[in-house]
Amino acid sequence: MTESQTNILITHDEDINRAAQSIKAMAHPLRLKILCTLGDQEVSVQEIVELVGTSQSNISQHLAILRDKGILSSRKDANRVFYKVGDDRTLRLIGMMRDVFCSSSETSQTTHQIIG
C-alpha cells in the first residue's frame, strides 16, 4: 500500500454518504446542543426544552430532523415522547468533537454525560 492509500480514511461511497448526512444533520448549533444534552440518556421533550432553553416547537422541529436522519430514536409513553441517541458512533463522534473543540475544564465536566 502506498503512503497516499494509507491516508484515505473512508473508502466506500455509502459510508461517505452516511457520514456526510449525519454530520450535516448535527451541524446546526441547536441540534448539536440537543445531542450534547441527551448524551447517553433517554430524555423527554419537555426536559430537553428546559435544558436547552428554547421553545417546544423549535425543539420539536430539530428533534424531527435528527430522528428522520436516523441519529435519534424516540419512544412514546402516554402523552410524553422520549428521545435518545440511537447509535453509539454518534456519541463517540460528539466525544471526539468535545476533545478537539472544548476547553479542558468543560471536557472533564461533560465526559460523564456524553459517554456514560
Residue pairs with C-beta under 8 A, 6 or more apart in sequence:
10 16
10 19
21 69
22 69
22 70
22 71
22 90
22 93
24 69
25 31
25 65
25 66
25 69
25 71
26 32
26 35
26 66
26 71
26 90
26 93
26 94
28 62
28 65
30 52
30 54
30 58
30 62
31 62
31 65
31 66
32 94
33 52
34 48
34 52
34 59
34 62
34 63
34 66
35 66
35 71
35 85
35 90
35 94
36 94
36 98
36 110
36 113
36 114
37 43
37 48
37 51
37 52
38 48
38 72
38 83
38 84
38 85
39 85
39 91
39 110
39 113
39 114
39 115
39 116
40 84
40 85
40 91
40 113
40 114
40 115
40 116
41 84
41 113
42 75
42 82
42 83
42 84
43 51
43 82
43 83
43 84
44 80
44 81
44 82
44 83
45 56
45 59
45 60
45 63
45 80
45 81
45 82
45 83
46 56
46 80
48 59
48 63
48 83
49 55
49 56
49 59
52 59
63 72
63 74
63 83
66 72
66 83
67 73
67 74
67 83
70 86
70 87
71 85
71 86
71 87
71 90
72 83
72 84
72 85
72 86
73 83
73 84
73 85
73 86
74 81
74 82
74 83
75 81
75 82
75 84
76 82
85 91
91 114
91 115
92 115
94 114
95 111
95 114
95 115
98 106
98 107
98 110
98 111
98 114
99 107
102 110
